[in-house]
């Protein structure tokens, strides 16, 4: 079955080169721009500790990267960017940040890889930075697919026209870069959260009036953020785009879907939005489509998914319109979004309906899911605040649940006890004097719910941020650790070197950052404490891997790789896996992998999805290519306590 799937992949369109190859820059212009880059770098050097350093550094990266990496570059825009960067550097040196009061580019330093990432902001016309009491609405707009949208193009232009009304005295509009062209998934997903955090650091944003919108690829991003972060938004409006992979890519007609392995089918739950449709009942959602647009399909599949749950999707149509906003429909959509924004998000809804397949997405307002019976099978919570201020909840596939109300949020009497019922079991929790409530319960082996386990757990377990799959390690700070020793087997050593080079180069191209990289002999205690460790090599070539190898579920010696009772010859096979780092169980360790989709998937964002689960064994007799790191001989997920499953 897996071989058939790999053969089908070979029939996909040729891999896209992202970003596309750069244009020739006349020698005189190149010399001028390189001198400008050096001058701006010198001006930036003393400003690195300033909180708004990234607002200047975005201009340096925007010109430096196309020159260094032979990416497309517009010389005129590059000159303007360097001039703007030098002007901002001079202002910052003088302790001024005038650009924060006007519309234009901004930047932040990502927690994932310490990279500089840009975004665009439209500032309200009558914004007064001295008025600290006024809170503002914030509209996100996710941009469409543009393979030429380098940082230079992003900061040199204006954001695509958002479906909401133009910014007025009460509204900011933000266009996140989304780490280039990936439909705001993976690191692009975290980009949205980091841009939101950066904007809130600068301005008094009303948490209950933040909207998420987007069109085309940005519509796909809006669907994704709607179903996975439904409790963050006052309203969401996806325009066109895609919402899943199976139907959008016609995988049934081609036979590809039937050929997928069980672990591949499970991974589809991560980004296939119809599986998460229940969460849309918690956020006002308006799908926009042109009547003649093929991408109306995304609204169709989400409408069908909601209909099976007994809900109707709100839709706005552009009459006789293809892939764009029709003016009258756009005005109608904007007015509807204004109405939802005026009403605002209710941070403490009386009823919660929540579904998840992974603890990566573990919350809905005041409900937290802290443990699953089994990952990648649907888990649900229906919870209510009753008129007498008690909580009742029913669950499916949930083993740990929490209820969290911030100060002043719980409607019951302070310094009292709240009655809580979970799946019929009577429980309780104290209401604090400040009107907050924090309670967590666990399902015992008997099936009953309790406030605690009879005894502590003996080992690791899957929790939020430590639940896999492999791609999850690249959603927070990571460090690539390269080997310096002699490999167990030459073939494996060469393969590991290739995959290390592939991981670092593809991260720069697709997620627009340069990964932190260290040799195994230079690894420090701080590195282990602060980063997910991405270890390339084997227990002989990589000293860091040698320290953890015996504590991993998959065993690796010079002779064999052992997975339960199955062995594979180590001379021609290698393991890939993710696991809590035995040296620091609060972080991951990953063996021999970067993010798991490859160049064959760059042609369409709907295929830029997780391609490997928690572990895999790779047959190196098949060389790595733009589809896979080799032949996948075996693969699967670890259990809820990170154990190998039968």
C-alpha positions in Angstrom: 0.0 0.0 0.0 2.8 2.4 0.9 4.7 1.6 -2.2 1.6 2.4 -4.3 1.3 5.7 -2.5 4.9 6.6 -3.3 4.4 5.6 -7.0 1.4 7.8 -7.2 3.4 10.7 -5.8 5.8 10.3 -8.7 2.9 11.4 -11.0 2.4 14.8 -9.3 3.4 18.1 -11.0 7.1 18.9 -11.1 8.4 20.4 -7.9 8.3 24.2 -7.6 11.5 26.1 -6.9 10.7 28.5 -4.0 11.6 31.3 -4.1 12.1 31.3 -7.9 15.6 31.9 -9.2 16.8 35.5 -9.0 17.3 38.0 -11.8 20.7 39.3 -13.0 21.7 42.5 -11.2 24.1 44.7 -13.2 27.6 44.8 -11.5 27.4 48.5 -10.7 24.0 48.1 -9.1 25.1 45.1 -7.1 28.2 46.9 -5.8 26.0 49.8 -4.8 23.5 47.6 -3.0 26.1 45.5 -1.3 27.7 48.7 0.0 24.3 49.9 1.2 23.7 46.6 3.0 27.1 46.9 4.8 26.4 50.5 5.8 23.0 49.5 7.3 24.6 46.5 9.1 27.0 48.9 10.7 24.2 51.2 11.8 22.3 48.2 13.2 25.1 46.8 15.2 24.8 49.1 18.3 21.0 48.7 18.2 20.6 45.0 18.7 19.3 45.2 22.3 16.6 47.8 21.4 13.0 46.3 21.6 12.3 47.7 18.1 15.5 46.5 16.5 13.5 44.3 14.1 11.7 47.3 12.7 15.0 48.4 11.2 16.6 44.9 10.6 13.7 44.0 8.2 15.2 46.4 5.7 18.6 44.9 5.9 17.3 41.3 5.5 15.1 42.4 2.6 18.1 43.4 0.5 20.8 41.2 1.9 19.1 37.9 1.3 18.3 38.3 -2.4 21.9 39.4 -3.0 23.4 36.5 -1.0 21.0 33.7 -2.1 20.3 34.8 -5.7 16.6 35.5 -5.2 14.5 37.9 -7.2 15.3 41.6 -6.5 14.0 44.9 -7.7 16.9 47.3 -7.6 14.7 50.4 -7.3 12.8 48.9 -4.3 16.1 47.7 -2.8 17.5 51.3 -2.9 14.4 52.6 -1.2 14.5 49.9 1.4 18.1 50.7 2.3 17.3 54.4 2.6 14.3 53.7 4.8 16.3 51.4 7.0 19.1 53.9 7.5 16.5 56.6 8.4 14.9 54.3 11.0 18.3 53.4 12.4 19.1 57.1 12.9 15.7 57.6 14.6 16.2 54.5 16.8 19.7 55.7 17.8 18.1 59.0 18.9 15.5 57.2 20.9 12.7 57.8 18.5 10.2 55.5 16.8 8.0 57.7 14.6 7.0 54.9 12.3 4.9 53.3 15.1 2.4 56.2 14.7 2.0 55.7 10.9 1.1 52.9 8.5 3.9 50.7 7.1 6.2 47.8 7.7 7.2 46.5 11.1 9.2 43.5 12.3 9.8 41.1 15.2 12.4 38.6 16.2 10.9 35.1 16.1 11.2 32.8 19.1 11.5 29.8 16.8 14.8 30.6 15.1 15.7 34.1 16.1 14.9 35.3 12.6 13.7 38.8 11.6 10.1 38.6 10.2 8.2 41.5 8.7 4.5 42.4 8.7 2.5 45.4 7.6 0.2 47.6 9.6 -2.5 50.2 8.7 -2.8 52.6 11.6 -6.2 54.3 12.3 -6.3 57.8 10.8 -6.8 59.6 14.1 -4.6 57.3 16.2 -3.2 59.2 19.3 -0.4 57.3 20.9 -0.8 59.5 24.0 -4.3 58.2 24.7 -3.5 55.1 26.7 -7.1 54.4 27.6 -8.6 53.8 24.2 -8.7 50.3 23.0 -8.7 49.4 19.3 -10.2 46.7 17.0 -7.6 44.7 15.1 -8.2 43.0 11.7 -5.9 40.4 10.4 -5.7 39.8 6.6 -3.8 36.7 5.4 -2.3 37.3 1.9 -2.7 35.1 -1.1 -0.1 32.9 -2.8 2.7 34.8 -4.3 5.9 32.9 -4.9 7.8 36.1 -5.5 6.7 37.6 -2.2 10.2 37.9 -0.6 10.7 40.2 2.3 11.6 43.1 0.0 8.4 42.7 -2.0 6.4 42.5 1.3 7.8 45.7 2.9 7.8 47.6 -0.4 4.1 47.2 -1.1 0.8 47.6 0.5 -1.2 44.8 1.9 -3.8 43.2 -0.4 -7.2 44.8 -0.1 -8.9 43.4 3.0 -12.6 42.5 3.0 -13.3 44.8 6.0 -14.0 48.5 5.7 -11.0 50.8 5.5 -9.3 51.6 8.8 -11.0 54.3 10.7 -10.3 55.9 14.1 -11.1 52.6 15.9 -9.3 50.0 13.9 -5.8 48.6 13.0 -5.3 46.3 10.1 -2.4 43.9 10.0 -1.0 41.8 7.1 1.2 39.1 8.5 4.0 37.8 6.2 3.2 34.3 7.4 6.8 33.3 6.7 6.4 33.7 3.0 4.2 31.3 1.0 2.9 28.4 3.1 -0.7 29.3 3.9 0.3 30.3 7.4 0.9 26.7 8.5 3.7 25.4 10.7 6.1 28.3 11.4 3.7 30.4 9.4 1.0 29.6 11.9 3.2 30.8 14.8 3.9 33.9 12.8 0.3 34.9 13.2 0.5 34.5 17.0 3.8 36.4 17.2 2.5 39.3 15.1 -0.6 39.5 17.3 1.6 39.5 20.4 3.9 42.2 18.9 1.0 44.4 17.9 -0.5 44.1 21.4 2.8 45.1 23.0 2.7 48.3 21.0 -1.0 49.3 21.0 -4.0 48.9 23.2 -5.8 46.2 21.3 -9.2 45.0 22.4 -8.8 41.2 22.9 -12.5 40.8 22.2 -12.4 42.6 18.8 -9.8 40.8 16.8 -10.9 39.5 13.4 -9.2 37.0 11.0 -9.7 37.3 7.3 -7.9 36.3 4.1 -8.4 35.4 0.4 -7.2 32.6 -1.8 -4.2 31.0 0.0 -5.1 33.5 2.7 -8.6 32.1 2.8 -7.0 28.7 3.5 -5.1 30.4 6.3 -8.3 31.9 7.7 -10.0 28.5 7.7 -7.1 27.0 9.5 -7.0 29.7 12.2 -10.8 29.6 12.5 -11.0 25.9 13.4 -7.8 25.7 15.5 -8.0 29.0 17.3 -11.7 29.7 17.4 -11.6 31.3 20.8 -9.2 34.0 19.7 -11.4 35.8 17.2 -14.5 38.0 17.3 -15.3 36.8 13.7 -13.6 35.1 10.9 -14.0 35.4 7.1 -12.2 33.0 4.8 -12.4 34.0 1.1 -11.9 31.1 -1.4 -8.8 29.1 -0.7 -8.9 25.4 0.3 -10.0 23.8 3.6 -8.6 20.3 3.2 -6.4 18.2 1.0 -8.4 15.1 0.0 -11.2 16.6 -2.1 -9.2 19.7 -3.2 -6.6 17.4 -4.7 -9.1 14.9 -6.0 -7.2 12.1 -4.2 -10.1 9.7 -4.4 -10.3 9.9 -8.2 -6.6 9.4 -8.6 -6.6 6.4 -6.2 -4.1 8.2 -4.0 -6.4 8.3 -1.0 -7.0 4.5 -1.0 -3.2 4.0 -1.1 -2.4 6.0 2.0 -1.1 4.1 5.0 -3.0 4.3 8.3 -0.6 6.7 9.8 -0.9 9.0 6.7 -4.6 9.0 7.1 -4.3 10.0 10.7 -1.9 12.9 9.9 -4.6 14.3 7.6 -6.5 15.3 10.7 -3.9 17.9 11.5 -4.9 20.5 8.9 -8.1 19.1 7.3 -10.5 21.7 8.6 -13.8 19.8 8.1 -12.7 17.4 10.8 -12.6 20.4 13.2 -15.9 22.0 12.0 -17.5 21.7 15.5 -15.2 24.5 16.6 -16.7 26.9 14.1 -19.9 26.9 16.3 -17.8 29.0 18.8 -16.9 31.8 16.4 -19.0 33.8 13.8 -17.7 32.7 10.5 -18.6 34.1 7.1 -17.3 32.3 4.0 -17.0 34.4 0.8 -16.9 33.0 -2.7 -17.3 34.2 -6.2 -20.1 32.2 -7.9 -17.7 31.2 -10.7 -14.7 30.6 -8.5 -13.4 27.0 -8.4 -12.2 27.7 -4.9 -15.8 28.1 -3.7 -15.2 24.4 -3.0 -13.6 25.3 0.4 -16.9 26.9 1.5 -18.8 24.0 0.1 -16.9 21.3 2.1 -17.1 23.4 5.3 -20.8 24.0 4.8 -21.4 20.3 4.4 -19.4 19.5 7.6 -21.3 22.0 9.6 -24.6 20.8 8.2 -23.9 17.3 9.5 -23.6 18.9 13.0 -26.9 20.8 12.6 -25.4 24.2 11.9 -25.6 26.5 8.9 -22.5 28.2 7.5 -23.0 31.9 6.8 -22.0 32.7 3.2 -21.6 35.8 1.0 -21.5 35.3 -2.7 -20.0 37.4 -5.5 -22.5 37.2 -8.4 -21.1 36.1 -11.7 -17.6 36.5 -10.2 -14.5 34.4 -10.5 -11.4 34.6 -8.1 -11.8 38.0 -6.5 -14.1 40.1 -4.2 -17.1 41.4 -6.0 -17.6 45.1 -4.9 -21.2 44.9 -3.7 -20.6 41.5 -2.0 -17.4 42.9 -0.4 -19.4 45.8 1.1 -22.0 43.5 2.4 -19.3 41.2 3.9 -17.6 44.2 5.5 -20.8 45.4 7.1 -21.5 42.0 8.5 -18.0 41.8 10.0 -18.5 45.3 11.5 -21.6 44.1 13.2 -19.8 41.1 14.7 -16.9 43.3 15.8 -19.2 45.7 17.4 -20.8 42.9 19.4 -17.3 41.6 20.2 -16.1 38.2 21.4 -17.6 36.8 24.6 -14.6 35.5 26.6 -16.8 33.5 28.9 -19.5 31.8 26.8 -22.0 29.8 28.8 -21.7 26.8 26.5 -18.6 25.3 25.0 -18.4 22.9 22.1 -14.9 21.8 21.3 -13.1 19.1 19.3 -9.5 18.2 18.8 -7.3 15.5 17.5 -4.1 16.6 19.1 -3.0 18.4 22.3 -1.2 20.9 20.1 -4.7 22.5 20.0 -5.9 22.0 23.6 -8.2 24.8 24.5 -11.5 26.5 23.9 -12.2 29.5 26.0 -12.4 28.3 29.7 -12.0 24.6 28.8 -8.6 22.9 28.5 -7.9 19.3 27.4 -4.8 18.1 29.1 -4.8 14.4 28.1 -6.3 12.3 25.3 -7.2 8.6 25.3 -5.5 8.3 21.9 -4.1 11.0 19.7 -5.4 11.4 16.1 -8.8 10.1 17.1 -11.5 12.7 17.6 -11.9 14.1 21.1 -14.8 16.3 22.1 -16.0 18.3 25.1 -19.5 19.8 25.6 -19.4 22.0 28.7 -22.0 24.4 30.2 -22.1 27.0 32.9 -25.5 26.4 34.5 -27.8 29.1 35.9 -26.7 28.1 39.5 -23.1 28.7 38.4 -22.0 25.1 38.4 -20.2 23.4 35.5 -21.3 20.3 33.7 -19.2 18.6 31.0 -19.4 15.5 28.8 -16.3 14.2 27.0 -15.2 11.7 24.5 -11.6 10.4 24.2 -10.4 12.8 27.0 -8.4 11.6 30.0 -7.6 15.0 31.6 -9.6 18.2 31.6 -9.2 21.6 33.1 -11.4 24.6 33.7 -9.8 28.0 33.9 -11.5 31.3 34.6 -9.3 34.4 35.0 -9.9 36.9 37.9 -13.5 38.2 37.7 -14.6 35.8 35.1 -16.3 33.0 37.0 -19.9 34.0 37.6 -20.2 32.3 41.0 -19.7 33.8 44.4 -16.0 34.5 45.4 -14.7 32.4 48.2 -17.2 29.6 47.5 -17.1 26.2 46.1 -18.2 25.5 42.5 -20.0 22.2 41.8 -18.5 20.5 38.7 -19.9 17.4 37.0 -17.8 15.6 34.4 -19.4 12.6 32.6 -21.8 12.2 35.5 -19.1 12.2 38.2 -19.7 14.8 41.0 -16.6 17.0 41.7 -15.9 20.5 43.0 -13.4 23.3 43.0 -12.8 26.5 45.0 -13.7 29.9 43.6 -11.0 32.3 44.7 -11.6 35.7 46.3 -10.8 37.5 43.0 -13.5 35.6 41.1 -11.1 33.2 39.4 -11.3 29.4 39.2 -8.7 26.9 38.3 -9.5 23.2 38.4 -8.1 20.1 36.7 -9.4 16.5 36.8 -8.1 13.2 35.5 -9.9 10.0 34.5 -8.8 7.1 36.6 -8.2 3.6 35.2 -11.6 2.7 36.5 -13.2 5.3 34.2 -14.2 7.6 37.1 -13.0 11.2 37.3 -10.8 12.4 40.1 -8.9 15.5 41.1 -5.6 13.6 41.1 -4.0 10.2 40.3 -3.4 7.8 43.2 0.4 7.9 42.4 2.7 9.9 40.1 3.2 8.8 36.5 6.5 6.9 36.1 7.6 8.5 32.7 6.8 11.0 30.0 3.4 11.5 28.6 2.0 13.5 25.7 1.0 17.0 26.8 0.4 20.3 25.0 3.6 21.2 23.1 5.1 17.7 23.7 2.8 15.5 21.6 4.4 15.3 18.2 4.4 14.7 15.3 8.0 15.5 14.0 6.9 18.8 12.5 5.8 20.0 15.9 9.5 20.5 17.0 9.7 23.3 14.5 6.9 25.4 16.0 9.1 26.5 18.9 12.8 27.2 19.5 15.0 24.6 17.9 18.7 24.0 17.5 20.2 21.8 14.8 23.1 19.7 16.1 25.6 18.4 13.5 27.9 15.5 14.0 31.7 15.7 14.2 32.5 12.0 14.8 32.9 8.9 12.6 29.5 7.4 11.7 28.6 3.8 12.4 28.1 3.1 8.7 29.4 5.3 5.8 26.1 5.1 3.9 24.1 6.4 6.9 26.7 9.1 7.5 26.4 10.4 3.9 22.6 10.3 4.1 22.6 12.2 7.4 24.9 14.8 6.0 22.6 15.2 3.0 19.5 15.5 5.2 21.1 18.1 7.4 22.0 20.2 4.4 18.5 19.8 3.0 16.9 20.7 6.3 18.9 23.9 6.8 18.5 25.1 3.1 14.8 24.3 2.9 14.1 26.1 6.2 15.7 29.2 4.8 13.8 29.0 1.6 10.3 28.0 2.8 10.2 29.5 6.3 12.6 32.4 5.8 14.9 31.9 8.7 18.5 30.6 9.1 18.4 27.8 11.7 20.6 27.8 14.7 23.3 25.2 14.0 26.0 23.9 16.4 28.5 21.0 16.4 27.8 18.3 18.9 31.0 19.1 20.7 29.9 22.7 21.3 26.5 21.9 22.8 25.9 23.6 26.2 23.6 23.2 29.1 21.8 26.4 28.1 21.2 24.9 24.6 19.7 21.8 26.2 17.5 23.9 28.5 16.2 26.3 25.8 15.8 24.5 22.5 14.4 21.4 20.9 17.5 19.5 19.7 17.5 18.4 16.1 20.2 15.7 16.0 21.7 14.5 12.8 24.0 11.5 12.5 24.1 8.4 14.6 25.1 7.4 18.2 28.8 7.2 17.1 29.0 10.3 15.0 26.9 12.6 17.2 28.0 12.9 20.8 24.6 14.5 21.8 22.7 11.6 20.2 25.0 9.1 22.0 23.9 10.6 25.4 20.2 9.9 24.7 20.3 6.9 22.5 19.8 4.3 25.2 16.7 6.2 26.6 14.8 6.3 23.2 12.2 3.7 22.4 13.9 2.8 19.1 17.3 1.2 19.6 20.2 1.9 17.2 23.5 -0.1 17.1 26.1 -0.6 14.4 24.3 -3.7 13.4 20.6 -3.1 13.7 17.7 -0.7 14.3 15.2 -2.3 16.5 11.5 -1.3 16.7 9.7 -3.6 19.1 10.5 -7.1 17.7 11.3 -5.9 14.2 14.9 -5.3 13.2 16.4 -3.5 10.2 20.0 -3.6 9.0 21.8 -0.5 10.3 24.2 -0.5 7.2 21.3 0.6 5.0 18.6 2.0 7.3 18.2 5.0 9.6 15.6 6.1 12.1 13.7 9.4 12.1 11.8 10.2 15.3 10.6 12.8 17.8 10.6 12.2 21.5 10.9 14.2 24.8 14.6 14.9 25.3 15.9 12.6 28.0 18.3 15.4 29.0 15.4 17.9 29.3 11.9 16.3 29.1 10.4 19.8 28.7 11.8 19.9 25.2 11.9 17.6 22.1 14.8 15.7 20.6 14.4 14.9 16.9 16.6 12.5 14.9 17.6 13.2 11.3 14.8 15.3 10.1 13.7 18.9 9.4 10.1 19.7 8.6 8.7 16.8 6.7 7.1 18.0 3.4 9.5 18.4 0.5 9.9 20.2 -2.8 7.3 18.0 -4.6 4.7 19.6 -2.3 5.6 23.2 -3.0 3.5 23.3 -6.2 0.3 23.7 -4.1 -0.1 24.7 -0.5 -2.7 22.1 0.1 0.1 19.5 0.0 2.4 21.3 2.4 1.3 19.2 5.3 3.0 16.8 7.8 4.4 13.8 5.9 5.8 11.8 8.7 4.3 10.8 12.1 6.3 10.4 15.4 8.8 7.9 14.0 9.9 6.2 10.8 12.6 3.8 9.6 14.1 4.8 6.3 15.6 2.4 3.7 18.6 4.2 2.3 18.8 2.0 -0.8 16.4 4.5 -2.2 18.2 7.9 -2.3 16.4 10.9 -0.9 14.6 13.0 -3.4 12.0 15.8 -3.6 9.3 13.5 -2.3 10.8 11.6 0.6 14.1 11.0 2.5 14.2 7.4 1.2 11.8 4.5 1.2 9.7 4.5 4.3 9.9 0.9 5.5 7.9 1.5 8.7 6.3 4.4 10.5 3.9 5.2 13.3 2.9 7.2 16.3 4.0 6.7 19.9 1.3 6.1 22.5 0.1 8.6 25.1 3.1 7.8 27.3 5.5 8.0 24.4 5.7 4.2 24.2 5.9 2.1 21.0 2.5 0.8 20.1 1.7 -2.7 18.7 
